C-alpha cells in the first residue's frame, strides 16, 4: 500500500528518527507535516522544521513545516486546523517527540519530571485525541507511538523511574486506544528499536562510544513505513520491534545500519 497523497503528522521531526521517517514517507509522494520547536539553526543540534521540509520536497513529498510545542494543547489544535485546511484531512499520526533523562528518583527534578510526562505521555494522548476525529474519515488510518513494550517488572523502573513512567504512558495509550478505536478501524501500535539509535539525543547526552555502537535511524524509519502501509484493521494494538518487523518483511542483513563497521550495536535499555 502506497503513502502517495496520504497526510502524515510526525511530532518531533526536525532531526533523528522523526526526520528519517519523514524522508522515507516522502519517497511515496506523501504529504508530510514537519513539527518541532526548532525554527532557527541551533548551536548544537542539526535541522529545523524548514530544512527538513526542503529535504522532504527533494525526496518527492509535499511538506508543511509548523512550529509546535506538543505540551500546549492550543498549539496542537492550531496545528491540526492548519493541516486540515491545507490537505483536507489526516491519515497517519506518528507520536515521535520525546524527552529523556535517565536519572534515578533523587536526581530527577520536578521540572525534568514534568517535561518528560508532558512531552511523552501527555502529548501522545493529546495529539492522538485531536487527530482521531479526522483519522476516522481516512480509508487506512494509523497512529504510531514511539514507545517500548509494556513489561511491569521492577528492573525497567529502578534506575530511571520517571523516564520509564513517561514512556510507558505512551505505551498505555497504545494499549487502551487500540481497543477503544478498534471498531472505528484506526490502527494504533507502538514501535521500538532493538538497539540504541544514533540520534542527536544520544550524541549530546551520552559518551561517544554509545553513539558509535548504535544503528542509523533509517532502520526505525523503514520499520515504521512497513507498519503504516499495512491494512489498519489487520494490525493494531501491537508492540513492535524494528528488526523483527523488517525480518518478517524479508530483510536479513542489518549490518549496513551500524554506525561503525565491525562494532556490534548495543541492545536498547528496555529490551532483554
C-alpha positions in Angstrom: 0.0 0.0 0.0 1.5 3.3 -1.1 1.6 6.5 1.0 1.1 8.7 -2.1 -1.1 11.7 -1.2 -1.5 10.5 2.4 -1.3 13.2 5.0 1.1 12.3 7.8 1.9 14.3 11.0 5.2 13.4 12.7 5.9 15.1 16.0 9.5 15.9 16.7 10.6 15.6 13.1 13.4 18.2 12.8 16.1 15.5 13.3 16.9 11.9 14.2 14.2 9.3 13.8 11.4 11.8 13.0 13.4 13.3 10.2 14.3 9.9 8.8 10.7 8.8 8.8 9.7 12.0 7.0 12.2 11.3 4.3 11.2 7.7 3.9 7.5 8.5 3.7 8.2 11.3 1.2 9.6 8.8 -1.3 6.0 7.7 -1.9 4.8 11.2 -2.5 3.1 11.7 0.9 2.1 15.0 2.5 4.4 15.4 5.5 3.7 17.7 8.4 7.1 18.6 9.9 6.7 19.7 13.5 9.1 20.9 16.2 10.2 23.9 18.2 13.4 24.4 16.2 12.7 27.1 13.6 16.2 28.6 13.5 19.6 26.9 13.4 20.6 25.5 16.8 24.2 25.7 18.1 24.4 22.1 19.0 21.6 20.3 17.2 21.1 19.9 13.5 18.0 20.6 11.5 15.0 22.9 11.6 11.4 22.4 10.5 12.3 24.3 7.4 15.4 22.4 6.4 13.6 19.1 6.8 10.7 20.4 4.8 13.2 21.2 2.0 14.6 17.7 2.2 11.1 16.2 2.1 10.3 18.1 -1.1 13.5 17.0 -2.7 12.7 13.4 -1.7 9.4 13.5 -3.6 6.9 14.5 -0.9 5.0 17.7 0.0 5.9 19.4 3.2 4.1 21.7 5.7 6.6 22.9 8.4 4.8 24.0 11.6 6.2 25.2 14.9 4.7 23.0 17.6 5.3 22.6 21.3 3.5 19.3 22.0 3.0 20.4 25.6 0.5 23.0 24.6 -2.9 21.7 23.6 -3.8 25.1 21.9 -0.8 24.7 19.6 -1.8 21.2 18.9 -5.3 22.3 17.9 -3.9 25.1 15.8 -1.6 22.7 14.0 -4.5 20.3 13.3 -6.6 23.1 11.8 -3.7 24.2 9.5 -3.2 20.7 8.3 -6.8 20.1 7.6 -7.1 23.5 5.8 -4.0 22.6 3.7 -4.8 19.0 2.8 -8.3 18.3 3.8 -7.7 15.6 6.4 -5.3 13.4 8.3 -4.3 9.8 7.6 -1.4 9.0 9.9 -0.1 10.4 13.2 3.4 9.4 14.5 3.9 10.4 18.1 7.7 10.6 18.0 8.5 13.7 20.1 10.3 12.6 23.3 12.2 13.9 26.3 14.7 11.8 28.1 16.6 11.9 31.4 18.0 8.6 32.7 18.1 9.8 36.3 17.1 8.0 39.4 14.4 9.3 41.7 16.5 11.6 43.9 18.3 13.1 40.8 15.1 13.8 38.8 14.0 17.3 39.5 10.3 18.3 39.4 10.9 20.3 36.2 12.5 17.4 34.5 9.8 15.0 35.6 7.1 17.4 34.3 8.9 17.8 31.0 9.1 14.0 30.4 5.5 13.4 31.4 4.3 16.3 29.2 6.3 15.6 26.1 6.0 11.8 26.2 2.8 10.6 27.9 0.5 13.7 27.8 1.4 14.8 24.3 0.8 11.3 22.9 -2.7 11.4 24.4 -3.5 14.9 23.4 -2.1 14.7 19.8 -4.0 11.4 19.3 -7.2 12.8 20.8 -7.0 15.8 18.4 -6.3 13.7 15.3 -8.8 10.9 15.9 -11.9 12.7 14.5 -10.1 13.1 11.2 -8.4 9.7 11.3 -11.9 8.2 11.5 -12.6 9.6 8.0 -9.4 8.1 6.5 -9.5 4.9 4.4 -6.4 3.5 6.2 -5.8 5.4 9.5 -2.8 4.8 11.7 -1.4 6.1 15.0 2.2 5.0 15.7 3.7 5.7 19.1 7.4 5.5 19.5 7.3 3.7 22.8 8.5 0.4 24.3 6.7 -2.9 25.0 4.9 -2.9 28.4 6.5 -5.1 30.9 5.7 -4.5 34.6 9.0 -5.6 36.1 10.9 -3.5 38.6 14.1 -3.7 36.6 12.7 -1.4 33.9 11.9 1.3 36.6 14.5 1.1 39.3 17.3 3.2 37.6 15.2 5.8 35.8 11.7 5.6 37.2 10.4 8.9 35.8 11.6 8.3 32.2 10.1 4.7 32.2 6.9 6.0 33.7 6.6 8.6 30.9 7.4 6.3 28.0 5.1 3.6 29.4 2.4 6.2 29.4 2.8 6.3 25.7 2.5 2.6 25.5 -0.6 2.6 27.7 -2.1 4.9 25.1 -1.4 2.2 22.5 -2.9 -0.5 24.7 -6.1 1.4 25.6 -6.8 3.4 22.4 -6.2 0.4 20.1 -9.1 -1.3 21.8 -11.2 1.8 22.2 -11.0 2.6 18.5 -10.8 -0.9 17.1 -14.3 -0.8 15.7 -13.5 2.6 14.1 -10.8 0.9 12.1 -7.9 3.0 13.4 -4.7 1.1 13.8 -2.8 2.1 16.9 0.6 0.5 17.5 3.9 1.1 19.3 7.3 0.8 17.6 10.7 0.5 19.5 14.2 -0.2 18.3 16.1 -3.4 19.2 19.3 -1.4 19.6 20.3 2.1 20.5 19.8 4.5 17.7 22.3 7.2 16.6 20.2 10.3 17.4 21.2 13.8 18.5 20.0 12.9 22.0 22.5 10.1 22.1 25.2 12.2 20.7 24.8 15.1 23.0 23.9 13.3 26.3 25.9 10.2 26.3 29.6 9.1 25.8 30.7 8.9 22.1 31.2 5.1 22.5 27.4 4.7 22.7 26.8 6.7 19.5 29.4 4.6 17.7 27.7 1.4 18.9 24.3 2.4 17.6 22.3 2.0 14.4 21.3 4.6 11.9 17.8 5.9 12.4 16.9 4.6 8.9 16.2 1.2 10.4 13.4 2.6 12.5 12.0 4.6 9.6 11.9 1.6 7.4 10.1 -0.4 10.1 7.6 2.5 10.6 7.0 2.6 6.8 6.1 -1.1 6.8 3.7 -0.6 9.7 1.8 2.4 8.3 1.4 0.7 4.9 -0.4 -2.3 6.4 -4.2 -2.6 6.4 -5.3 -0.8 9.5 -7.9 -3.4 10.6 -5.3 -6.2 10.4 -2.5 -4.7 12.6 -3.4 -2.9 15.8 -2.6 -3.0 19.5 0.9 -4.4 18.9 4.2 -3.5 20.4 6.6 -3.9 17.6 10.4 -4.1 17.4 12.1 -2.6 14.3 14.5 -5.5 13.5 11.7 -8.1 14.0 9.4 -6.2 11.6 12.0 -5.9 8.9 12.9 -9.6 9.3 9.3 -10.6 8.7 9.3 -8.4 5.6 12.3 -10.2 4.1 15.3 -8.2 5.3 18.1 -10.4 6.6 21.3 -8.3 6.8 21.2 -5.4 9.3 24.9 -4.6 9.4 24.5 -1.7 6.9 22.6 0.2 9.6 25.6 0.1 12.0 27.1 3.5 12.6 30.6 1.9 12.9 31.5 -1.1 10.7 32.6 -4.0 12.8 31.1 -2.7 16.0 28.0 -4.6 17.2 25.2 -2.2 18.2 24.2 -2.0 21.9 20.8 -3.5 22.8 18.2 -1.0 23.8 17.7 -0.5 27.6 14.0 -1.6 27.5 14.7 -5.0 25.9 16.3 -8.2 27.4 
